[in-house]
């Protein structure tokens, strides 16, 4: 098991500085989003072979794996131009991920918070985009990882299983499991039952877990919390992890500098 962090939670830094910092903080891995993590890159169009080689060398020098190259795109957007850019950029990131030695290239399936009718409307566009991106993943022998989120087109276990059946390629289609992004009603949800069900169905596809915690105020506004201090219950996830005999990466999201040691201890205990 590798424990890592989303690099841009430490802000935007120069490539070598970021790699050294993450090493010094005690991580063995990092999820990177190129335009968000590194000062040398403002847009995907700024990426060059030289920059990619600097990233690869800096992370290798500091003993950091890259389990996820993040490229979160609006794959289900009904606007054809938006969707075309999403597919094109994600395909390019698959090639870059291959060069960097990343485990997967990860994406969600939308940007905005969608209502139920919007999720249904966006889902066919999402399916089409995934099929097109998967053609490149298979050609490059690189893995695309999708992250289900309850307010996106890939919203629930049913739609996730539909995508898995459509693609039919466990080698190149993988999953990022972020339980907190699937917990719409923490007050009334049996999390032990829910996470057990999810992981029984898609666990063989999961290479990466996003680990975070949160609370909701009286207006149901989201507030990040230190791990173990919010509404999340990770017991079922921990039981699943302890049964695995393959490498799974745990990536801390929404990290706070105030709780790095406590969060690392929580993830190690998982």
Backbone as JSON, one array per atom type, in Angstrom:
{
  "sequence": "XXXXXXXXXXXXXXXXXXXXXXXXXXXXXXXXXXXXXXXXXXXXXXXXXXXXXXXXXXXXXXXXXXXXXXXXXXXXXXXXXXXXXXXXXXXXXXXXXXXXXXXXXXXXXXXXXXXXXXXXXXXXXXXXXXXXXXXXXXXXXXXXXXXXXXXXXXXXXXXXXXXXXXXXXXXXXXXXXXXXXXXXXXXXXXXXXXXXXXXXXXXXXXXXXXXXXXXXXXXXXXXXXXXXXXXXXXXXXXXXXXXXXXXXXXXXXXXXXXXXXXXXXXXXXX",
  "N": [[0.84, -1.19, 0.0], [0.54, 2.2, -0.85], [0.96, 5.43, 0.44], [-0.2, 8.6, -0.2], [-0.6, 12.01, -1.41], [-2.64, 14.64, -2.71], [-0.94, 16.63, -4.82], [-1.27, 19.42, -5.34], [-2.55, 20.34, -3.1], [-0.62, 21.36, -1.54], [-0.19, 23.75, -2.67], [0.97, 25.66, -5.53], [3.98, 24.94, -6.96], [7.5, 25.02, -7.89], [8.79, 22.39, -9.94], [10.92, 20.65, -8.95], [11.07, 21.56, -6.33], [8.53, 20.91, -5.33], [8.55, 18.08, -5.43], [10.62, 17.46, -3.62], [9.58, 18.56, -1.26], [7.23, 16.99, -0.81], [8.39, 14.52, -0.37], [9.84, 15.1, 1.98], [7.74, 15.54, 3.7], [6.82, 13.05, 4.21], [5.49, 11.39, 2.44], [4.92, 8.71, 0.09], [3.96, 8.8, -2.39], [2.15, 10.64, -4.92], [-0.68, 12.33, -6.21], [-0.83, 14.06, -9.16], [-1.76, 17.02, -10.82], [-1.04, 18.53, -13.63], [-1.25, 21.4, -14.49], [-2.07, 22.51, -12.08], [-0.27, 21.88, -10.08], [2.36, 22.69, -10.65], [4.57, 25.42, -11.12], [5.7, 25.88, -13.54], [3.82, 25.3, -15.42], [0.92, 26.52, -16.72], [-1.23, 25.94, -18.33], [-2.56, 23.07, -20.03], [-1.52, 23.19, -22.54], [1.0, 24.16, -22.18], [2.69, 22.11, -21.58], [5.64, 20.34, -22.19], [8.0, 18.0, -23.71], [10.42, 18.3, -22.31], [9.64, 19.4, -19.83], [8.05, 17.32, -18.84], [10.02, 15.37, -18.5], [11.55, 16.55, -16.5], [9.71, 16.45, -14.38], [9.38, 13.65, -14.13], [12.01, 12.86, -13.41], [12.45, 14.33, -11.03], [10.52, 13.32, -9.27], [11.21, 10.64, -9.24], [13.8, 10.8, -8.15], [13.2, 11.55, -5.56], [11.92, 9.37, -4.57], [9.18, 9.07, -5.05], [6.14, 7.8, -6.09], [3.78, 8.09, -8.83], [0.74, 7.55, -8.64], [-1.6, 8.53, -9.73], [-2.17, 10.51, -12.5], [-3.83, 13.32, -12.63], [-6.52, 14.45, -14.56], [-9.02, 16.03, -14.78], [-11.99, 16.11, -16.4], [-14.75, 17.5, -18.3], [-16.6, 15.33, -19.2], [-19.22, 14.62, -19.8], [-20.59, 16.79, -20.74], [-23.19, 18.42, -22.51], [-22.55, 20.29, -24.46], [-20.96, 20.27, -27.44], [-18.42, 21.32, -28.16], [-17.14, 21.75, -25.71], [-17.04, 19.14, -24.8], [-15.49, 17.92, -26.76], [-13.01, 19.15, -26.36], [-12.5, 18.13, -23.83], [-12.24, 15.34, -24.3], [-10.09, 15.3, -26.1], [-8.02, 16.43, -24.51], [-7.85, 14.62, -22.41], [-7.06, 12.31, -23.75], [-4.5, 13.16, -24.54], [-3.3, 13.38, -22.04], [-3.23, 10.71, -21.29], [-1.13, 9.79, -22.87], [0.95, 11.35, -21.8], [0.87, 10.41, -19.17], [1.78, 7.82, -19.53], [4.45, 8.34, -20.24], [5.36, 9.43, -17.85], [5.24, 7.32, -16.16], [2.97, 6.93, -14.66], [0.41, 5.42, -12.62], [-2.35, 5.44, -13.28], [-4.44, 7.49, -15.39], [-6.55, 9.81, -14.16], [-10.01, 10.79, -13.93], [-13.01, 12.66, -13.24], [-16.47, 12.85, -14.28], [-17.78, 15.15, -14.91], [-18.03, 18.74, -14.39], [-19.9, 20.6, -13.01], [-22.34, 20.69, -10.27], [-24.93, 18.57, -10.7], [-28.47, 18.28, -11.24], [-30.94, 15.65, -10.81], [-32.35, 15.17, -13.24], [-30.63, 16.37, -15.01], [-28.34, 14.81, -14.77], [-29.21, 12.45, -15.97], [-29.63, 13.39, -18.56], [-27.02, 14.1, -19.31], [-25.68, 11.66, -19.26], [-25.61, 9.87, -21.62], [-23.85, 11.31, -23.28], [-21.56, 11.27, -21.71], [-21.01, 8.5, -21.8], [-20.36, 8.15, -24.49], [-18.04, 9.76, -24.65], [-16.32, 8.37, -22.92], [-15.99, 5.94, -24.29], [-14.59, 6.84, -26.55], [-12.22, 7.86, -25.43], [-11.23, 5.54, -24.3], [-10.4, 4.08, -26.49], [-7.94, 5.24, -27.1], [-6.58, 4.74, -24.69], [-6.38, 1.94, -24.78], [-4.88, 1.61, -27.11], [-2.46, 2.82, -26.38], [-1.78, 1.23, -24.3], [-2.36, 2.08, -21.67], [-3.82, 3.08, -18.55], [-7.08, 4.21, -17.88], [-8.76, 5.84, -15.29], [-11.83, 6.13, -13.75], [-13.8, 8.27, -11.69], [-16.46, 7.9, -9.68], [-19.09, 10.13, -8.72], [-21.63, 11.48, -6.76], [-23.09, 13.67, -7.69], [-22.61, 13.85, -10.38], [-22.71, 12.61, -13.85], [-21.76, 9.94, -13.78], [-22.87, 8.56, -11.32], [-23.67, 6.66, -9.45], [-23.77, 3.23, -8.24], [-25.1, 1.66, -10.12], [-24.87, 3.07, -12.61], [-22.1, 3.05, -12.8], [-21.5, 0.31, -13.02], [-22.72, -0.09, -15.47], [-21.02, 1.31, -17.19], [-18.68, -0.22, -16.86], [-19.51, -2.67, -17.95], [-20.03, -1.85, -20.59], [-17.48, -1.07, -21.53], [-15.84, -3.32, -21.03], [-13.16, -4.07, -20.4], [-11.05, -4.78, -18.2], [-8.36, -4.43, -17.8], [-7.59, -1.94, -18.82], [-9.51, -0.09, -18.07], [-10.02, 1.46, -15.08], [-10.79, 2.25, -11.61], [-11.21, 5.03, -9.43], [-11.84, 5.21, -6.1], [-13.71, 7.19, -4.16], [-15.1, 7.52, -1.31], [-16.3, 9.63, 0.08], [-17.28, 11.27, -1.89], [-19.51, 9.96, -2.66], [-21.35, 10.01, -0.73], [-24.21, 11.17, -0.13], [-26.21, 11.59, 1.79], [-25.29, 11.72, 4.74], [-26.45, 11.59, 7.27], [-28.4, 9.63, 7.28], [-27.46, 7.34, 6.1], [-26.32, 4.0, 6.0], [-23.19, 3.52, 6.22], [-21.37, 1.41, 6.41], [-22.68, -0.73, 5.2], [-23.09, 0.39, 2.66], [-20.48, 0.98, 1.59], [-19.38, -1.56, 1.66], [-20.99, -2.85, -0.23], [-20.4, -1.39, -2.59], [-17.62, -1.97, -2.87], [-17.58, -4.73, -3.06], [-18.68, -5.03, -5.57], [-17.13, -3.41, -7.4], [-14.54, -3.59, -6.55], [-12.35, -5.01, -7.66], [-11.6, -3.39, -9.69], [-10.55, -1.15, -8.56], [-7.83, 0.87, -8.03], [-6.98, 3.03, -6.65], [-7.65, 4.88, -3.73], [-9.32, 7.72, -2.69], [-8.96, 9.63, 0.15], [-10.72, 11.38, 2.46], [-12.39, 13.65, 4.76], [-15.35, 15.13, 6.16], [-17.7, 17.66, 7.31], [-21.11, 18.8, 7.69], [-22.68, 21.92, 7.82], [-25.43, 23.73, 9.43], [-26.78, 24.62, 7.22], [-26.21, 22.72, 5.44], [-23.78, 23.03, 4.2], [-20.62, 22.2, 2.92], [-17.75, 21.22, 4.75], [-14.37, 20.7, 4.99], [-12.63, 18.3, 7.02], [-10.25, 17.09, 9.52], [-8.99, 13.74, 9.14], [-11.11, 11.25, 10.39], [-12.5, 12.93, 12.03], [-14.84, 13.85, 11.06], [-17.87, 13.08, 9.27], [-17.36, 10.72, 7.94], [-17.09, 7.16, 7.71], [-14.84, 4.68, 7.82], [-14.57, 1.96, 8.27], [-15.49, -0.32, 6.81], [-14.12, 0.06, 4.44], [-11.52, -0.21, 5.36], [-11.55, -2.92, 6.15], [-11.8, -4.12, 3.65], [-9.41, -3.26, 2.42], [-7.49, -4.62, 3.93], [-7.7, -7.17, 3.03], [-6.6, -7.17, 0.54], [-4.18, -8.18, -1.85], [-2.6, -6.83, -3.52], [-1.11, -3.84, -4.9], [-2.45, -0.94, -3.58], [-3.2, 2.46, -3.75], [-3.43, 5.06, -1.42], [-4.73, 8.19, -1.37], [-4.53, 11.26, 0.07], [-6.87, 13.83, 0.11], [-7.74, 17.32, 0.13], [-6.0, 18.14, 2.11], [-4.8, 19.49, 5.18], [-2.29, 21.58, 6.44], [-2.1, 21.66, 9.14], [-2.69, 19.18, 10.15], [-1.13, 17.09, 9.19], [0.51, 14.96, 10.22], [-1.31, 13.58, 11.86], [-3.21, 12.81, 9.95], [-1.67, 11.17, 8.27], [-1.1, 9.08, 10.03], [-3.68, 8.09, 10.43], [-4.29, 7.1, 7.85], [-2.32, 5.15, 7.55], [-3.18, 3.37, 9.48], [-5.5, 2.44, 8.32]],
  "CA": [[0.0, 0.0, 0.0], [1.27, 3.45, -0.92], [0.22, 6.56, 0.99], [0.19, 9.82, -0.9], [-1.38, 13.21, -1.24], [-2.85, 15.43, -3.91], [0.19, 17.55, -4.72], [-1.59, 20.85, -5.31], [-2.96, 20.76, -1.76], [0.53, 22.12, -1.03], [-0.04, 24.94, -3.49], [1.64, 25.53, -6.82], [5.41, 25.09, -6.7], [8.39, 24.55, -8.94], [8.76, 20.93, -10.01], [11.86, 20.02, -8.03], [10.69, 21.96, -4.97], [7.36, 20.13, -4.94], [8.93, 16.7, -5.19], [11.4, 17.4, -2.39], [8.68, 18.84, -0.15], [6.38, 15.84, -0.56], [9.27, 13.51, 0.24], [10.15, 15.51, 3.35], [6.51, 15.45, 4.49], [6.62, 11.66, 4.57], [4.66, 10.67, 1.47], [5.6, 7.85, -0.87], [3.27, 8.92, -3.67], [1.38, 11.87, -5.08], [-1.5, 12.57, -7.39], [-0.47, 15.36, -9.71], [-2.49, 17.66, -11.92], [0.08, 19.32, -14.13], [-1.4, 22.85, -14.42], [-2.36, 22.95, -10.72], [0.8, 21.56, -9.14], [3.69, 23.17, -10.99], [4.64, 26.81, -11.57], [6.14, 25.9, -14.94], [2.69, 24.92, -16.29], [-0.34, 27.21, -16.45], [-2.27, 25.29, -19.13], [-2.06, 21.82, -20.61], [-0.77, 23.53, -23.75], [2.37, 24.52, -21.8], [3.48, 20.9, -21.3], [6.63, 19.97, -23.2], [8.77, 16.81, -23.32], [11.43, 18.67, -21.32], [8.97, 19.55, -18.54], [7.68, 15.98, -18.38], [11.22, 14.69, -18.04], [11.89, 17.13, -15.19], [8.78, 15.88, -13.39], [9.71, 12.25, -13.93], [13.28, 12.75, -12.69], [12.33, 14.88, -9.68], [9.76, 12.4, -8.44], [12.02, 9.42, -9.09], [14.9, 11.12, -7.24], [12.67, 11.65, -4.2], [11.25, 8.13, -4.21], [7.74, 9.3, -5.1], [5.37, 7.25, -7.21], [2.67, 8.9, -9.33], [-0.35, 6.6, -8.9], [-2.63, 9.17, -10.54], [-2.04, 11.78, -13.19], [-5.18, 13.84, -12.67], [-6.93, 15.26, -15.71], [-10.46, 15.97, -14.54], [-12.59, 16.71, -17.57], [-16.21, 17.59, -18.37], [-16.84, 14.34, -20.23], [-20.63, 14.46, -20.12], [-21.21, 18.07, -21.09], [-23.91, 18.38, -23.79], [-21.91, 21.2, -25.42], [-20.02, 19.48, -28.22], [-17.07, 21.89, -28.13], [-16.6, 21.46, -24.39], [-16.79, 17.7, -24.74], [-14.38, 17.61, -27.66], [-11.79, 19.54, -25.66], [-12.3, 17.18, -22.73], [-11.75, 14.07, -24.85], [-8.75, 15.54, -26.66], [-7.06, 16.65, -23.44], [-7.69, 13.38, -21.66], [-6.23, 11.43, -24.59], [-3.12, 13.62, -24.45], [-2.79, 13.04, -20.71], [-2.89, 9.29, -21.29], [0.23, 9.67, -23.42], [1.88, 11.9, -20.81], [0.91, 9.48, -18.04], [2.66, 6.72, -19.93], [5.83, 8.82, -20.15], [5.71, 9.69, -16.45], [5.14, 6.1, -15.38], [1.83, 7.02, -13.76], [-0.4, 4.21, -12.56], [-3.56, 5.68, -14.07], [-4.88, 8.86, -15.61], [-7.84, 9.84, -13.48], [-10.95, 11.86, -14.22], [-14.43, 12.57, -12.96], [-17.21, 12.87, -15.55], [-18.41, 16.46, -15.1], [-17.59, 19.8, -13.48], [-20.9, 21.2, -12.13], [-23.28, 19.88, -9.5], [-26.09, 18.37, -11.57], [-29.71, 17.75, -10.71], [-31.2, 14.3, -11.29], [-32.7, 15.17, -14.67], [-29.42, 16.74, -15.77], [-27.46, 13.63, -14.79], [-29.75, 11.53, -16.99], [-29.39, 14.02, -19.86], [-25.58, 14.1, -19.6], [-25.08, 10.32, -19.22], [-25.21, 9.33, -22.94], [-22.65, 12.03, -23.75], [-20.46, 10.71, -20.93], [-20.7, 7.16, -22.31], [-19.67, 8.32, -25.77], [-16.7, 10.27, -24.39], [-15.51, 7.29, -22.34], [-15.65, 5.02, -25.36], [-13.57, 7.46, -27.41], [-10.96, 7.93, -24.7], [-10.75, 4.18, -24.09], [-9.68, 3.66, -27.69], [-6.55, 5.68, -26.94], [-6.01, 4.0, -23.56], [-6.04, 0.6, -25.24], [-3.8, 1.7, -28.1], [-1.22, 3.16, -25.68], [-1.64, 0.32, -23.17], [-2.37, 2.93, -20.48], [-5.07, 2.88, -17.82], [-7.97, 5.32, -17.55], [-9.5, 5.58, -14.05], [-12.99, 6.99, -13.57], [-14.16, 8.5, -10.29], [-17.88, 8.19, -9.5], [-19.45, 11.23, -7.82], [-23.1, 11.4, -6.77], [-23.71, 14.79, -8.41], [-22.14, 13.79, -11.76], [-23.39, 11.55, -14.61], [-21.34, 8.66, -13.19], [-23.35, 9.0, -10.02], [-24.05, 5.59, -8.52], [-23.23, 1.91, -8.58], [-25.75, 1.19, -11.34], [-24.23, 3.7, -13.79], [-20.72, 2.59, -12.83], [-21.51, -1.05, -13.59], [-23.07, 0.04, -16.88], [-19.79, 1.68, -17.89], [-17.79, -1.38, -16.83], [-20.0, -3.64, -18.93], [-19.87, -1.28, -21.92], [-16.07, -1.08, -21.93], [-15.41, -4.71, -21.07], [-11.71, -4.15, -20.45], [-10.59, -4.54, -16.83], [-6.94, -4.06, -17.81], [-7.38, -0.53, -19.16], [-10.47, 0.74, -17.35], [-9.86, 1.3, -13.65], [-11.65, 3.12, -10.83], [-10.79, 5.73, -8.23], [-12.96, 5.13, -5.16], [-13.75, 8.27, -3.18], [-16.36, 7.3, -0.61], [-16.92, 10.89, 0.49], [-17.99, 11.83, -3.05], [-20.69, 9.14, -2.91], [-22.16, 10.07, 0.48], [-25.12, 12.31, -0.27], [-27.01, 11.78, 3.0], [-24.55, 11.07, 5.84], [-27.27, 11.44, 8.47], [-29.3, 8.48, 7.2], [-26.84, 6.26, 5.32], [-25.52, 2.96, 6.64], [-21.97, 3.55, 5.42], [-20.76, 0.09, 6.4], [-23.37, -1.5, 4.16], [-22.91, 1.02, 1.34], [-19.11, 0.79, 1.08], [-19.21, -2.99, 1.42], [-21.66, -3.16, -1.5], [-19.59, -0.82, -3.67], [-16.33, -2.64, -3.04], [-17.85, -6.08, -3.56], [-19.0, -4.95, -7.0], [-16.1, -2.8, -8.26], [-13.25, -3.61, -5.88], [-11.28, -5.5, -8.53], [-11.23, -2.3, -10.59], [-10.07, -0.01, -7.78], [-6.4, 0.96, -7.78], [-6.71, 4.24, -5.86], [-8.67, 5.4, -2.83], [-9.2, 9.09, -2.19], [-9.32, 9.63, 1.56], [-10.97, 12.69, 3.06], [-13.47, 13.67, 5.73], [-16.05, 16.42, 6.1], [-18.92, 17.84, 8.09], [-22.08, 19.69, 7.08], [-23.24, 22.85, 8.8], [-26.89, 23.73, 9.48], [-27.26, 24.86, 5.86], [-25.66, 21.61, 4.66], [-22.58, 23.46, 3.49], [-19.51, 21.26, 3.08], [-16.59, 21.72, 5.46], [-13.34, 19.67, 5.17], [-12.24, 18.01, 8.39], [-9.17, 16.1, 9.66], [-9.48, 12.37, 9.01], [-11.65, 10.7, 11.63], [-13.17, 13.97, 12.82], [-16.08, 14.25, 10.39], [-18.97, 12.12, 9.16], [-16.97, 9.53, 7.21], [-16.82, 5.93, 8.44], [-13.98, 3.93, 6.91], [-14.33, 0.59, 8.76], [-15.68, -1.28, 5.72], [-13.0, 0.26, 3.51], [-10.34, -0.81, 5.99], [-11.65, -4.39, 6.04], [-11.52, -4.48, 2.26], [-7.99, -3.04, 2.17], [-6.68, -5.63, 4.6], [-7.82, -8.42, 2.26], [-5.99, -7.04, -0.76], [-2.81, -8.68, -2.02], [-2.0, -6.06, -4.62], [-0.81, -2.48, -4.46], [-3.51, 0.06, -3.61], [-2.7, 3.76, -3.31], [-4.33, 5.92, -0.65], [-4.37, 9.58, -1.64], [-5.21, 12.26, 0.91], [-7.34, 15.05, -0.55], [-8.14, 18.42, 1.02], [-5.06, 18.09, 3.21], [-4.49, 20.7, 5.92], [-0.95, 21.53, 7.02], [-2.22, 21.55, 10.6], [-3.0, 17.82, 10.58], [-0.43, 16.14, 8.32], [0.93, 13.77, 10.95], [-2.5, 12.83, 12.27], [-3.81, 12.2, 8.76], [-0.81, 10.07, 7.84], [-1.31, 7.98, 10.97], [-5.01, 7.54, 10.13], [-4.23, 6.32, 6.61], [-1.52, 3.95, 7.81], [-3.99, 2.46, 10.26], [-6.44, 1.8, 7.41]],
  "C": [[0.88, 1.24, 0.0], [0.4, 4.57, -0.4], [0.74, 7.83, 0.35], [-0.78, 10.96, -0.64], [-1.6, 13.84, -2.6], [-1.86, 16.59, -3.87], [-0.24, 19.0, -4.59], [-2.28, 21.29, -4.03], [-1.84, 21.51, -1.05], [0.76, 23.39, -1.84], [0.66, 24.63, -4.8], [3.12, 25.86, -6.64], [6.23, 24.67, -7.91], [8.54, 23.03, -8.82], [9.66, 20.29, -8.97], [11.54, 20.35, -6.58], [9.51, 21.12, -4.47], [7.75, 18.7, -4.59], [9.69, 16.56, -3.88], [10.51, 17.63, -1.16], [7.82, 17.63, 0.2], [7.17, 14.7, 0.08], [9.51, 13.84, 1.7], [8.92, 15.41, 4.27], [6.15, 14.0, 4.84], [5.77, 10.85, 3.62], [5.52, 9.8, 0.56], [5.0, 7.97, -2.25], [2.54, 10.25, -3.72], [0.52, 11.79, -6.32], [-1.16, 13.96, -7.9], [-1.42, 15.76, -10.82], [-1.55, 18.73, -12.45], [-0.13, 20.83, -14.02], [-1.65, 23.38, -13.01], [-1.17, 22.81, -9.79], [2.08, 22.34, -9.39], [3.67, 24.58, -11.59], [5.03, 26.91, -13.04], [4.98, 25.68, -15.92], [1.44, 25.68, -15.85], [-1.51, 26.55, -17.17], [-1.68, 23.98, -19.65], [-1.23, 22.09, -21.85], [0.68, 23.9, -23.45], [3.27, 23.3, -21.61], [4.39, 20.58, -22.48], [7.33, 18.68, -22.77], [9.81, 17.12, -22.24], [10.82, 18.8, -19.92], [8.58, 18.19, -17.99], [8.89, 15.23, -17.85], [11.69, 15.24, -16.7], [10.99, 16.56, -14.09], [9.17, 14.44, -13.09], [10.97, 12.09, -13.09], [13.16, 13.22, -11.25], [11.59, 13.92, -8.76], [10.52, 11.1, -8.22], [13.14, 9.65, -8.08], [14.43, 11.11, -5.79], [11.85, 10.43, -3.78], [9.74, 8.23, -4.18], [7.12, 8.64, -6.32], [4.27, 8.24, -7.61], [1.53, 7.93, -9.64], [-1.43, 7.19, -9.79], [-2.08, 10.44, -11.17], [-3.46, 12.3, -13.37], [-5.42, 14.71, -13.89], [-8.46, 15.26, -15.7], [-11.19, 16.8, -15.58], [-14.11, 16.6, -17.56], [-16.73, 16.64, -19.45], [-18.29, 14.22, -20.65], [-21.31, 15.72, -20.59], [-21.92, 17.99, -22.44], [-23.33, 19.3, -24.86], [-20.8, 20.44, -26.15], [-18.6, 19.99, -28.17], [-16.39, 21.61, -26.79], [-16.19, 19.99, -24.3], [-15.6, 17.31, -25.61], [-13.04, 17.98, -27.02], [-11.46, 18.56, -24.54], [-11.69, 15.88, -23.23], [-10.33, 14.23, -25.37], [-7.7, 15.67, -25.56], [-6.8, 15.38, -22.65], [-6.86, 12.37, -22.45], [-4.76, 11.85, -24.51], [-2.5, 13.26, -23.1], [-2.5, 11.55, -20.57], [-1.48, 9.07, -21.82], [1.26, 10.21, -22.43], [1.99, 10.99, -19.6], [1.82, 8.3, -18.32], [4.12, 7.13, -19.79], [6.28, 9.0, -18.71], [5.72, 8.42, -15.61], [4.0, 6.13, -14.38], [1.03, 5.72, -13.76], [-1.64, 4.32, -13.42], [-3.62, 7.16, -14.4], [-6.31, 8.93, -15.11], [-8.7, 11.02, -13.86], [-12.3, 11.59, -13.56], [-15.15, 12.72, -14.29], [-17.94, 14.18, -15.8], [-17.73, 17.46, -14.18], [-18.7, 20.23, -12.52], [-21.65, 20.18, -11.29], [-24.57, 19.78, -10.31], [-27.3, 17.88, -10.78], [-29.98, 16.39, -11.36], [-31.51, 14.26, -12.78], [-31.51, 15.53, -15.54], [-28.46, 15.56, -15.85], [-27.91, 12.64, -15.87], [-29.49, 12.08, -18.39], [-27.92, 13.91, -20.26], [-25.0, 12.7, -19.79], [-24.74, 9.76, -20.6], [-23.98, 10.02, -23.52], [-21.41, 11.51, -23.02], [-20.03, 9.36, -21.49], [-19.93, 7.25, -23.62], [-18.24, 8.79, -25.56], [-15.79, 9.17, -23.84], [-15.08, 6.3, -23.42], [-14.53, 5.57, -26.23], [-12.22, 7.53, -26.71], [-10.38, 6.54, -24.51], [-10.02, 3.64, -25.3], [-8.21, 4.04, -27.6], [-5.88, 4.95, -25.79], [-5.56, 2.61, -23.99], [-4.88, 0.62, -26.23], [-2.46, 1.97, -27.42], [-0.87, 2.15, -24.59], [-1.45, 1.12, -21.87], [-3.75, 2.82, -19.84], [-5.79, 4.2, -17.54], [-8.74, 4.94, -16.29], [-10.6, 6.61, -13.9], [-13.33, 7.09, -12.08], [-15.65, 8.82, -10.19], [-18.11, 9.27, -8.44], [-20.97, 11.39, -7.87], [-23.77, 12.55, -7.49], [-23.25, 14.87, -9.87], [-22.9, 12.71, -12.53], [-23.03, 10.14, -14.14], [-21.61, 8.76, -11.69], [-23.52, 7.9, -8.99], [-23.51, 4.26, -9.02], [-23.83, 1.38, -9.88], [-25.08, 1.76, -12.59], [-22.77, 3.27, -13.92], [-20.62, 1.2, -13.43], [-21.87, -1.02, -15.07], [-21.84, 0.4, -17.72], [-18.83, 0.49, -17.96], [-18.21, -2.42, -17.87], [-19.79, -3.13, -20.35], [-18.42, -1.4, -22.4], [-15.54, -2.5, -22.02], [-13.91, -4.92, -21.12], [-11.15, -3.78, -19.08], [-9.14, -4.08, -16.8], [-6.76, -2.56, -17.99], [-8.39, 0.42, -18.56], [-10.35, 0.43, -15.87], [-10.77, 2.31, -12.93], [-10.86, 3.79, -9.7], [-12.0, 5.75, -7.3], [-12.81, 6.21, -4.11], [-15.09, 8.18, -2.47], [-17.06, 8.6, -0.26], [-17.69, 11.53, -0.65], [-19.24, 11.04, -3.4], [-21.69, 9.21, -1.74], [-23.04, 11.32, 0.46], [-25.85, 12.63, 1.03], [-26.33, 11.1, 4.18], [-25.4, 10.8, 7.07], [-28.06, 10.12, 8.45], [-28.71, 7.27, 6.47], [-26.09, 5.28, 6.21], [-24.24, 2.82, 5.8], [-21.31, 2.17, 5.35], [-21.37, -0.76, 5.29], [-23.08, -0.93, 2.77], [-21.52, 0.76, 0.79], [-18.82, -0.69, 0.83], [-19.81, -3.37, 0.07], [-20.84, -2.64, -2.68], [-18.34, -1.67, -3.93], [-16.48, -4.1, -3.43], [-18.06, -6.08, -5.06], [-17.82, -4.47, -7.84], [-14.7, -2.89, -7.69], [-12.1, -4.07, -6.75], [-10.8, -4.43, -9.5], [-10.55, -1.13, -9.88], [-8.57, -0.11, -7.54], [-6.06, 2.06, -6.8], [-7.91, 4.55, -4.99], [-8.35, 6.85, -2.52], [-9.74, 9.09, -0.76], [-9.52, 11.07, 2.02], [-12.14, 12.58, 4.02], [-14.1, 15.06, 5.7], [-17.18, 16.45, 7.1], [-19.84, 18.75, 7.29], [-22.63, 20.63, 8.15], [-24.77, 22.84, 8.71], [-27.51, 23.98, 8.11], [-26.77, 23.79, 4.89], [-24.51, 22.06, 3.76], [-21.41, 22.58, 3.89], [-18.34, 21.92, 3.78], [-15.56, 20.6, 5.61], [-12.95, 19.53, 6.64], [-11.0, 17.11, 8.4], [-9.77, 14.7, 9.59], [-9.91, 11.83, 10.37], [-12.42, 11.68, 12.47], [-14.5, 14.4, 12.21], [-17.09, 13.12, 10.34], [-18.55, 10.79, 8.52], [-16.66, 8.37, 8.15], [-16.09, 4.98, 7.5], [-13.77, 2.48, 7.33], [-14.47, -0.44, 7.63], [-14.57, -1.17, 4.69], [-11.74, -0.38, 4.07], [-10.38, -2.33, 5.9], [-11.32, -4.85, 4.63], [-10.02, -4.36, 1.96], [-7.14, -4.17, 2.75], [-6.73, -6.99, 3.89], [-7.05, -8.36, 0.94], [-4.55, -7.54, -0.76], [-2.16, -8.03, -3.23], [-1.84, -4.62, -4.14], [-2.03, -1.57, -4.66], [-2.91, 1.35, -3.08], [-3.79, 4.52, -2.58], [-3.86, 7.36, -0.82], [-5.2, 10.5, -0.77], [-5.59, 13.46, 0.05], [-7.77, 16.05, 0.5], [-7.29, 18.42, 2.29], [-4.91, 19.47, 3.86], [-3.11, 20.55, 6.55], [-0.98, 21.35, 8.53], [-2.31, 20.1, 11.07], [-2.28, 16.76, 9.75], [-0.09, 14.85, 9.05], [-0.26, 12.91, 11.37], [-3.15, 12.12, 11.09], [-2.99, 11.03, 8.25], [-1.0, 8.85, 8.74], [-2.66, 7.31, 10.71], [-4.96, 6.64, 8.9], [-3.39, 5.06, 6.8], [-2.33, 2.92, 8.57], [-5.04, 1.77, 9.4], [-5.85, 0.53, 6.8]]
}
